[in-house]
Amino acid sequence: MKNRIWGIPCGLAVVLAGCSEPVEQDSSSVPKTSESVKSDVVFKDLRAPWNIEKNQEVFYITERNGAIVKGTKDDYVRMNLDLKEQVVAEGEGGLLGMALDPDFTDNQTAYIYHTYEKNGSLLNRIIAIVEQDGIWKEQRVLLDAIPGASIHNGGRIEIGPDGLLYVTVGDAAVPENAQKLSSLSGKILRMKLDGRAASGNLQDYVYSYGHRNPQGLVFFNQTLYATEHGQSGHDEINRIETKNYGWPLIEGTEKQQGLVTPWYEVGEQSVAPSGVAELGGKLYFGTLVGQSLRSIETSTAQVEQVVSDRGRIRDVMTDGKQLYYVTNNTDGRGNPSDGDDVLIRLEL
């Protein structure tokens, strides 16, 4: 296949919503820009970073080619993964989402979502890994054989306040599968940390369906929010319940009985929302095509542009005090500046 980057094997030397009324957005409107915020660079020279995690003062950042960056400000190492299936970074696939176990300080366990190849096909899987002796070792498989492709893999992981694991899966470029409960494509999955399906799902692992390419997850006041890429504009933020979110039958502000119209959608011009975090009652989400960090009020859906001079923004994270984000200008679709990609800390 073309443009493939294989994850580095461990043995090689290491080289450094539907619960409320939807919001209709005027596609001609531009979010107002908030007052300037102070920021500083935590890490630079990252390689297509995808997900930010933080334990105490230590950051963990996945890179799409199959490494995990670990460190504190201006001081980090790039760690390899010892996996039974090699990470394949093709198109939008690779090492994507990561979530630290609630007892990470004691057990050094995390959960990741990554693309791999089997019998000539791209697939995705969710596994538990353990940090040992300077590398990450595969511990167990939670779920594998998730349909993959060079586009629309989803890949975000979030541990909810209920202790369950929520995972976004894209339609893998086969839109009709998003409507099939028998397929894992175009879904948000919910499972226990041991890999068993959670009770109360629509079917097996399927928590919600009818998604195109959901890219971000965050809980706020017990409500799960998800960002999602539209086909041509009409990117969405949804409040997620055990319902059908419509793709490919409806999109944007379209309505159809039994299908959920988005809580918020951007209109005709795409911004490609990705990672999302909550702080102070606002959701902060990075945009790829929109090349900005934006906020949206959960009560009014008022949108503001917070950062617009860093290019593509892939993920956003908060430790409850400050906000962090990673750029994604080295992923083949951006225009990298000196030092890209970077992890940035904001003072709001």
C-alpha positions in Angstrom: 0.0 0.0 0.0 1.1 3.6 -0.5 2.3 6.1 2.0 2.6 3.5 4.8 4.6 4.1 8.0 5.1 1.0 10.1 5.3 1.3 13.8 8.8 0.7 15.1 9.2 -2.9 16.6 10.3 -3.1 20.2 13.4 -5.1 19.3 14.9 -2.4 17.1 17.0 0.4 18.4 15.0 3.4 19.4 15.7 6.6 17.4 14.8 9.6 18.8 -26.8 14.2 22.0 -30.2 13.9 21.4 -31.4 15.0 24.8 -32.0 18.7 23.9 -33.1 20.8 21.0 -30.6 21.1 18.2 -28.8 24.4 17.5 -28.9 25.6 13.9 -25.8 27.5 12.9 -25.8 30.1 10.2 -23.1 28.8 7.8 -22.1 32.4 6.8 -21.4 33.4 10.4 -17.9 33.4 11.9 -17.4 32.7 15.6 -16.3 35.8 17.4 -12.7 35.7 18.6 -12.2 35.8 22.4 -9.7 38.0 24.1 -6.1 37.0 23.6 -4.8 34.3 25.9 -1.3 33.6 27.2 0.3 30.4 26.1 3.6 28.6 26.2 5.1 25.6 24.4 5.5 22.5 26.6 6.9 20.1 23.9 8.0 20.8 20.3 9.1 18.6 17.4 6.3 16.1 17.9 5.5 13.7 15.0 1.8 13.8 14.1 0.5 13.7 17.7 -3.0 12.5 18.2 -4.0 12.2 21.9 -2.9 13.9 25.1 -3.0 12.3 28.6 -1.6 13.6 31.8 -0.8 11.9 35.2 0.3 14.4 37.8 3.0 16.4 36.1 3.8 13.8 33.4 2.3 14.0 29.9 1.7 11.0 27.6 1.1 11.8 23.9 0.4 9.3 21.2 2.1 9.8 17.8 0.4 8.2 14.8 3.4 6.3 13.6 3.4 4.2 16.8 5.3 5.9 19.6 4.2 7.4 22.9 5.9 10.6 24.0 6.4 10.8 27.8 7.8 13.7 29.8 7.5 17.0 31.5 8.0 20.5 30.1 11.0 20.6 27.7 12.1 17.1 28.6 10.6 14.1 27.0 11.4 10.6 25.6 9.8 8.8 22.7 8.7 5.3 23.9 8.1 2.2 21.7 5.3 -0.3 22.0 5.8 -4.0 22.2 2.6 -5.3 20.5 1.4 -8.5 19.0 0.0 -6.6 16.0 2.2 -3.8 14.6 0.9 -0.3 14.3 0.2 0.7 10.7 0.0 4.4 10.0 -1.8 4.8 6.7 -3.8 7.8 5.9 -5.8 8.7 9.0 -5.0 5.4 10.7 -2.2 4.6 13.1 -1.7 4.9 16.9 -4.7 7.1 17.8 -6.6 7.4 21.1 -5.3 6.7 24.6 -6.8 6.7 28.1 -5.0 6.1 31.4 -6.5 3.6 33.8 -8.1 5.3 36.9 -5.5 3.5 39.0 -2.6 4.4 36.6 -0.3 5.6 39.3 -0.4 2.1 40.9 -0.8 -0.2 37.9 0.8 1.8 35.0 -2.0 0.5 32.7 -3.4 2.5 29.7 -5.8 1.7 26.9 -5.0 2.5 23.3 -6.8 2.3 19.9 -4.6 1.5 16.9 -4.7 0.5 13.3 -3.1 -2.8 12.1 -3.2 -5.0 9.0 -4.4 -8.5 8.7 -4.8 -10.6 5.5 -4.4 -7.4 3.4 -7.1 -5.4 5.2 -6.8 -2.5 7.6 -8.4 -3.1 11.0 -8.4 -1.4 14.4 -8.3 -2.7 17.9 -8.5 -1.6 21.5 -5.9 -3.1 23.9 -4.6 -2.6 27.4 -0.8 -1.8 27.6 1.5 -1.6 30.6 4.5 0.7 31.0 7.5 -1.5 31.9 11.3 -1.0 31.7 11.0 2.0 29.4 8.6 0.5 26.9 4.9 -0.2 26.6 3.9 -3.9 26.6 0.7 -5.3 25.4 -1.3 -6.7 28.3 -4.6 -7.9 26.8 -7.0 -7.3 23.9 -10.3 -5.7 24.7 -11.7 -5.7 21.2 -10.2 -6.3 17.8 -11.2 -6.7 14.1 -12.9 -3.3 14.2 -13.2 -2.3 10.5 -10.5 0.2 9.4 -9.5 2.1 6.3 -7.1 4.9 5.3 -9.9 7.3 6.3 -12.7 7.5 8.9 -11.2 5.3 11.7 -12.6 7.4 14.6 -10.2 6.4 17.4 -11.0 8.5 20.5 -11.1 6.8 23.9 -12.7 8.2 27.1 -13.3 6.6 30.5 -16.6 7.8 31.8 -17.7 8.7 35.3 -19.3 5.3 35.3 -15.9 3.7 35.0 -16.7 2.4 31.5 -14.7 2.8 28.3 -16.2 4.8 25.5 -14.7 4.5 22.0 -15.4 6.3 18.7 -15.4 4.3 15.5 -15.7 5.8 12.0 -17.6 4.3 9.1 -14.3 3.2 7.5 -15.5 4.8 4.2 -18.6 2.5 4.0 -21.4 4.8 5.0 -24.2 2.2 5.0 -22.5 0.2 7.8 -23.1 3.1 10.2 -26.8 2.1 10.2 -26.1 -1.6 10.8 -26.1 -2.7 14.4 -24.3 -5.8 13.3 -21.3 -3.7 12.3 -18.9 -1.9 14.6 -18.4 0.9 11.9 -19.9 4.3 12.5 -20.5 3.7 16.2 -19.7 4.8 19.7 -18.8 1.7 21.7 -19.1 1.2 25.4 -17.4 -1.6 27.4 -15.9 -2.6 30.7 -12.2 -2.2 31.3 -11.7 -5.9 31.0 -13.2 -5.8 27.4 -16.7 -7.2 28.1 -19.6 -5.3 26.6 -21.4 -3.0 29.1 -25.0 -3.7 29.9 -27.6 -1.3 28.6 -26.0 -1.0 25.1 -28.2 -1.1 22.1 -26.5 -4.3 20.9 -23.3 -5.9 22.2 -20.7 -3.1 22.2 -22.8 -0.6 20.4 -23.8 2.4 22.5 -24.9 4.7 19.7 -24.9 4.5 15.9 -25.3 6.5 12.7 -22.0 8.2 13.0 -19.7 9.2 10.1 -16.3 9.9 11.8 -16.6 10.9 15.5 -13.3 12.3 16.6 -13.7 13.6 20.2 -15.4 12.6 23.4 -15.9 14.4 26.7 -18.3 14.1 29.7 -19.8 17.2 31.3 -22.4 17.0 34.1 -22.9 13.3 33.3 -23.6 14.1 29.6 -21.4 12.6 26.9 -20.5 15.0 24.1 -19.0 13.9 20.8 -17.5 15.8 17.9 -18.0 14.5 14.4 -16.9 15.2 10.8 -19.6 15.9 8.3 -19.3 14.9 4.6 -19.1 18.4 3.2 -19.5 20.9 5.9 -22.2 20.1 8.6 -19.7 19.0 11.2 -21.4 18.2 14.4 -21.3 18.2 18.2 -23.8 15.7 19.6 -25.1 14.9 23.1 -24.8 11.1 23.1 -27.5 8.7 24.2 -28.4 5.2 23.1 -29.8 6.5 19.8 -29.4 6.6 16.1 -27.6 9.8 14.9 -28.6 9.5 11.4 -25.6 9.1 9.1 -25.9 8.6 6.1 -29.7 9.1 6.1 -29.6 12.6 7.4 -26.9 15.3 8.2 -26.8 18.9 9.3 -30.2 20.2 10.3 -32.2 17.6 8.5 -34.8 15.7 10.4 -36.3 12.3 10.2 -38.4 10.3 12.7 -36.2 8.1 14.9 -33.0 9.9 14.0 -31.2 12.5 16.1 -30.5 16.0 14.6 -27.2 17.4 16.0 -27.2 19.5 19.1 -24.8 21.8 17.2 -23.7 21.8 13.6 -21.3 24.2 11.8 -23.2 24.8 8.6 -21.9 24.6 5.0 -18.2 25.2 5.7 -16.3 22.4 7.3 -14.0 22.9 10.2 -13.3 19.2 11.0 -13.6 19.2 14.8 -11.4 16.7 16.6 -10.4 16.4 20.3 -12.6 18.1 22.9 -12.3 19.0 26.6 -14.5 20.8 29.2 -13.4 23.6 31.5 -15.6 26.1 33.3 -18.8 25.0 31.7 -17.4 25.4 28.2 -16.4 22.7 25.7 -13.0 23.5 24.0 -12.5 21.7 20.7 -9.7 21.6 18.2 -10.4 21.9 14.5 -8.3 20.6 11.6 -9.7 22.2 8.5 -10.7 25.2 10.6 -7.2 25.5 12.0 -8.3 26.8 15.3 -9.2 26.1 18.9 -12.8 27.0 19.6 -15.1 27.0 22.7 -18.8 26.4 22.9 -21.1 27.2 25.8 -23.0 24.2 26.9 -26.0 26.3 28.0 -26.3 28.6 24.9 -24.1 26.9 22.2 -22.4 30.3 21.7 -19.1 29.6 19.9 -15.9 31.6 20.2 -12.5 31.3 18.5 -9.8 31.0 21.1 -6.7 30.3 19.1 -6.2 30.8 15.3 -2.5 31.0 14.7 -1.2 27.5 15.2 -2.6 25.6 12.2 -4.4 22.3 12.6 -5.3 21.3 16.2 -5.9 17.6 16.9 -6.5 17.2 20.6 -7.4 19.2 23.7 -7.0 18.3 27.3 -7.5 19.8 30.7 -6.2 18.9 34.1 -9.0 20.9 35.7 -6.8 24.0 36.0 -5.3 24.7 32.6 -6.0 23.8 29.0 -3.5 22.0 26.7 -3.7 21.2 23.0 -1.5 19.6 20.3 -1.1 20.8 16.8 -1.3 18.4 13.8 0.6 20.1 11.1 3.0 17.3 10.4 0.3 14.7 9.5 0.7 15.3 5.7 -2.2 17.7 5.5 -0.8 20.8 7.2 1.9 23.4 6.7 4.5 22.8 9.5 6.3 25.7 11.0 9.6 25.5 12.8 9.2 23.3 15.8 6.0 21.7 14.8 4.2 19.8 16.0 3.8 21.3 19.5 2.0 20.8 22.8 0.8 24.1 24.1 -0.4 25.2 27.5 -3.0 28.0 27.7 -3.7 30.4 30.6 -7.3 31.2 30.3 
